[in-house]
């Protein structure tokens, strides 16, 4: 039978968060954030991820034409995204609206985490297996042109009879 301390050790819960910003963090800023997150028993920031240039980033509607940089981290102690956002913003002197912290259950967190790594794009399939099968001669070429000419002559005869 397991002891209470064994159950306690096995039941450690972690909370996942994502820091999003429109400004790329310098190495110094990232180090300061990592040191601050030690307060929540964090294992440090994950690798930087960057989105493509967006005319209107989802989390930053006031800003146009920016790339969004994101950094994931986990904590062993409970906290809220708003608390971490305020602390990091104050620590780095960032003005409101350029930094967001999202929890793993919040809208927008899934933009960063790529759970479907095994999913393949339909456009990556060179054979287009999902496309419906068609006869190319029915859509273009000599046979199509001959059929079109027959149809036009038929319409011309009908118009001439009226």
N, C-alpha and C positions, 0 to 999 in steps of 0.2 A: 504494500500500500504506500502511496506517495505521501510525503509530508506536506504540510501547508506551504512551506517555503518553496518546495518544488512546483506546486501548483501556481504559486505566485510568480515564480520565474518563468514558467511556460505561458502565462497569460499576459505577458507584456503586450500592450497595445501601442501602436504608433499612429500618428496623424500625419497625413501628407498634405503639403501645401505647394503652391507655385507662386513665385514672384514674377510679375510682368512689369516691364518698363519700356518706354519708348527711347530711352537713352541707354546705350551700352554701358554696363558697369565696368569701371576700371578694376585692375587687380587689387588695388588698395581698398576700394569700396567693397569688393567681394570678400576680402579678408576681414574687414570690419564687420560685415554682416555675419560671416561665419562665426566670428568670436562672440557676437551678440547672441546668436542662436544657440550657443552653448548653454545659455540660461535655461533653455527648454530641452536640454539634453539631445541636441541635434547632432547628426552625423556629418553636417556640412552641406554646402550647395552642390547640386548636380551640375552636369555640363550645361553650358549655355546653348540655348536653342533660339533660332531666329526665324521669323516668318518672312515672307516676301514683302516687298514694298506695298503698302495698302493705302488706298486713297482715303479711307475712313476706318481706322482700326476699331474693332468691336468694343474693346474696353476703354478706348480713349477717343470718344466722339468729338471732342473739341479740337483734336489735332488731325491734320490732313497730310498725307504723304509721308508716313513713317513706317519703319520696320518695328516689330514688337519683339523684344528680347525676353526670354523666360528662363527661370532657374528653379528647379524643383528641390525640395528638401523635406525631410521627415523629422518629427519630434517624438520623444517618448513622454513628454509632459504635455498635458492638455493646454491649449491656448486658442484664441480666436484669430481669424485672418485680419480683422479690423485692428486688433491690438498689435499684431506684428507689423502691419502696414504703418500704423502711427509711429511705432518705435523706430522702425527703419527710416521712415521719412524724416523724422526729427533728427535722428543720428546723422544722416547724410545731408541734411539741409535741402531736401527735395521739396519743391512746391507741390501743392495739391494737383492731382490729376495726371502726374507722370509716372506714378507707381501704384500698382494694384497687387494685393495678395489674395489668392483664391484658395479655398479649401477643396479637398478632393470631391466633395459632394455638391459643389457650387456650379452654376452654369458658367461655362467658359473654361473650366479646368480641362474638359475633355478635348479642347482645341490643341493642347500641348501634348497630352499623353496619347501615344499611338499604340492602342491595344490590338489593332488589326494588322500586325506586322506580316501575317501570313496571307492576308487578303490581297488579291491581285487586281489591278485595274483592268477594266474591259478593253481599254485602248492599248494595253500592253500585249494583248493577244494578236499575233500576226495573222492568224487564220480567221479571225472574227467569227468564232463559233456561235456567238449569241445572235448574230445577224440572220435575218430570214434569207432563205435561198431563193435566188432569182436567176432567170435566164438572161444573159447579157444581150443576146440577139433581139430579145423583145424590147429592150430599152434603148438600144443604139445600134448603128451599123447599117449595112446594105438592106437587110430584111426589114428593119424598122423604117428606113427611108422609103422603100417600095410600098410598104403598107400605108404610110402616111400619104404618099402620092395617090394611091388608089382611093383613100378616104376623101382627099381633096377633090378628085375628079367626080366622085359620087355626089359630094355636096354641090359642086358646080352644076351638075346635071339637074339636081333637085331645084336649085335656084333658077335655072334656065326654064324649067317647066312651069314655074309659077307665073 
